[in-house]
Structures are given as C-alpha cells and as structure tokens.
Amino acid sequence: MTTVAAVDEWMNRVFCEDAVAGVQRIPDGAVDLLIADPPYGLGKDYGNDSDKLDAAAYLEWTALWIDAALPKLKPNGSLYIFLTWRYSPEIFVLLKQRMTMINEIIWDRRVPSMGGSTRRFSSVHDTIGLFVKGRDYHFDLDAVRIPYDAETKKARSRALFVGAKWLEMGYNPKDVWSVSRLHREHREREDHPTQKPLEIIERMIKASCPPNGLVLDPFMGSGTTAVAAKKCARNFVGFELNPSYCSMIEQRLNELAIASTEPVSVTRPELCE
Ligand SMILES: C[S@@+](CC[C@H](N)C(=O)[O-])C[C@H]1O[C@@H](n2cnc3c(N)ncnc32)[C@H](O)[C@@H]1O
C-alpha cells in the first residue's frame, strides 16, 4: 500500500504510476488546485487501455479517482476538469454531489471548417468544469484579465470610462476560451495525442492557485501542468501511466531546468525501489 511520504519525496515530482494509488502519497488538504484532464472515454490510444472502458466502467472509474483525489484539496481549493459533451452531464452531476460548480467553460479548439460530420453538427469544443470546495475559494481575476487592444481603448476614451479599472486592467476572459489546439507547427507541441495548450493551463493556475501554491494533476500526459506550474512559480505533483510520456515530461522539465539550473523530478517508483 502507498503511504503518505515526506514533502520533499513528492512535491515537484511526477510519478510514473497509477494516479488512484499514487495520490495517497500526498497528505489530505495539501493541494490548492486540482487540474484533471482524464481520458475522455472515447477510445484514444495512450499506449495503455485507460481510454478503452465501456460507459459503465468509465463512470465507475471516474468516481473512483475523484474520490481518491478530492480529499487532497484544501478547503479553499478548486478543481478544473476537462471533459467532452459525451460524459460531462453524468460527471458534472457526480461532482455537484461533492463540490460547488462555479463555471462550465467551453474550450473552442478553433477547428477550421472542413467537410466534417454529415449526420450531426461537428463537435469542435471541449467542456471544462470549474468546481470549488468552499465559498472562500481562491480566485485572482486580475491575474488573468485580457488587455484591451489600443483600438478598443480609444473607442472607450470618453470621460465616463477614463480610469475605469476594467479598461486599464483588461477584461474577464469569460467562459468561452478560443485557443487553437496544438498543431505540428506550434513550438510547444509534443508527440501526445491530447496535449493541452500551455495558455489554457497557465490561465487556470494564475486564476486559481496562489503564488507558491500546489497544483495536482493526476493525468499528466505530456506534462503541460508541470511545465505551466513551474513557469508560473507554483509547485506541482502529478502522475502518468505511460513510461514514454514520463520521459517526455522529464525532457520538457529539463528544458525549463536548463534555464533555472534546478534538478528534474520525474520518478519511476519501480526503478527507485
Ligand atoms: C487526456 S491525457 C492528458 C493530457 C495532458 N493534459 C497534456 O496536456 O499532455 C490523459 C493521460 O492520462 C494518462 N492516464 C490514464 N489513466 C491513468 C491513471 N490511472 N493514472 C495516471 N495516468 C493515467 C494517459 O496515459 C494519458 O496520457
């Protein structure tokens, strides 16, 4: 059985192991922000069978990891969960029984218009749920405001608007985030089928994790959350089943570490024992 370890044995590390067992390394109430981008139950190939469950087994597994991970959140902690329309209704209901729902965010992946489905409307968005544990949840809107462009500022130059905080500081990003999915030509792109853009994860971290706070990602994939946390001066801890993706994470963190000369922190428990 996995037991809670000393903080330097898990903080700022990614463990190449099953998240459900692995989260037990972390003490309850230690995490400021949980970012979960689990398999969507759509049959993707992650080099394992994690996305090949039937609907009932998928929802059962979802409840299992949620109940393992949620106790790790602080009372003022938050959860962002990536889903699609297929299972977001069931999973949002499940989460509403445990937390308070704050937002449904639509990630518009900016998929270009091409042929597409002929028996339904083409689905071009992911559904993200923002849930909190308590009413005093951390939320720093100013850290993620989007600056107005010069033209808009000029158009709002009437005396009525001069000095208005929202005009100077930028606007609320709202709940539809139009950010291109990653293509080969994007410099941050890795060889992972569902890598999320840093822009999205950094926004979540800046808004919902205090400086020097801790972000937990049970499904690290290519390591976007670890990279974003480091770039935003937050701590991270995470898990990933596929050893090739663990190497990818190690590589990405290494590239950041070269700049900061810090040690890299991907752990394969089976190699360490
Ligand atoms: C949707 S992807 C995450 C992508 C990630 N957000 C990124 O930006 O690269 C889900 C990942 O979860 C991993 N995974 C699936 N089941 C897991 C489990 N029980 N424990 C740890 N990782 C798991 C898969 O191998 C896959 O890489």
The ligand as an SDF file (V2000), in Angstrom:
LIG
                    3D

 27 29  0  0  0  0  0  0  0  0999 V2000
   -6.0170   13.4790  -21.7680 C   0  0  0  0  0  0  0  0  0  0  0  0
   -4.4220   12.9030  -21.4720 S   0  0  0  0  0  0  0  0  0  0  0  0
   -3.6610   14.2210  -20.5590 C   0  0  0  0  0  0  0  0  0  0  0  0
   -3.0050   15.2280  -21.4610 C   0  0  0  0  0  0  0  0  0  0  0  0
   -2.2870   16.3320  -20.7050 C   0  0  0  0  0  0  0  0  0  0  0  0
   -3.2210   17.2430  -20.0770 N   0  0  0  0  0  0  0  0  0  0  0  0
   -1.3660   17.1070  -21.6200 C   0  0  0  0  0  0  0  0  0  0  0  0
   -1.5280   18.3230  -21.7890 O   0  0  0  0  0  0  0  0  0  0  0  0
   -0.4720   16.4800  -22.2010 O   0  0  0  0  0  0  0  0  0  0  0  0
   -4.6850   11.6780  -20.2370 C   0  0  0  0  0  0  0  0  0  0  0  0
   -3.4410   10.9630  -19.7830 C   0  0  0  0  0  0  0  0  0  0  0  0
   -3.7600   10.1970  -18.6160 O   0  0  0  0  0  0  0  0  0  0  0  0
   -2.9600    9.0290  -18.5890 C   0  0  0  0  0  0  0  0  0  0  0  0
   -3.6320    8.0800  -17.6730 N   0  0  0  0  0  0  0  0  0  0  0  0
   -4.7260    7.3230  -17.9260 C   0  0  0  0  0  0  0  0  0  0  0  0
   -5.0860    6.6340  -16.8200 N   0  0  0  0  0  0  0  0  0  0  0  0
   -4.2130    6.9760  -15.8540 C   0  0  0  0  0  0  0  0  0  0  0  0
   -4.0670    6.6040  -14.4840 C   0  0  0  0  0  0  0  0  0  0  0  0
   -4.9150    5.7400  -13.8960 N   0  0  0  0  0  0  0  0  0  0  0  0
   -3.0600    7.1490  -13.7600 N   0  0  0  0  0  0  0  0  0  0  0  0
   -2.1930    8.0090  -14.3540 C   0  0  0  0  0  0  0  0  0  0  0  0
   -2.2700    8.3970  -15.6490 N   0  0  0  0  0  0  0  0  0  0  0  0
   -3.2710    7.8890  -16.3900 C   0  0  0  0  0  0  0  0  0  0  0  0
   -2.9130    8.6060  -20.0540 C   0  0  0  0  0  0  0  0  0  0  0  0
   -1.7990    7.7540  -20.3090 O   0  0  0  0  0  0  0  0  0  0  0  0
   -2.8450    9.9680  -20.7860 C   0  0  0  0  0  0  0  0  0  0  0  0
   -1.5200   10.3310  -21.0980 O   0  0  0  0  0  0  0  0  0  0  0  0
  1  2  1  0
  2  3  1  0
  2 10  1  0
  3  4  1  0
  4  5  1  0
  5  6  1  0
  5  7  1  0
  7  8  2  0
  7  9  1  0
 10 11  1  0
 11 12  1  0
 11 26  1  0
 12 13  1  0
 13 14  1  0
 13 24  1  0
 14 15  1  0
 14 23  1  0
 15 16  2  0
 16 17  1  0
 17 18  1  0
 17 23  2  0
 18 19  1  0
 18 20  2  0
 20 21  1  0
 21 22  2  0
 22 23  1  0
 24 25  1  0
 24 26  1  0
 26 27  1  0
M  CHG  2   2   1   9  -1
M  END
$$$$
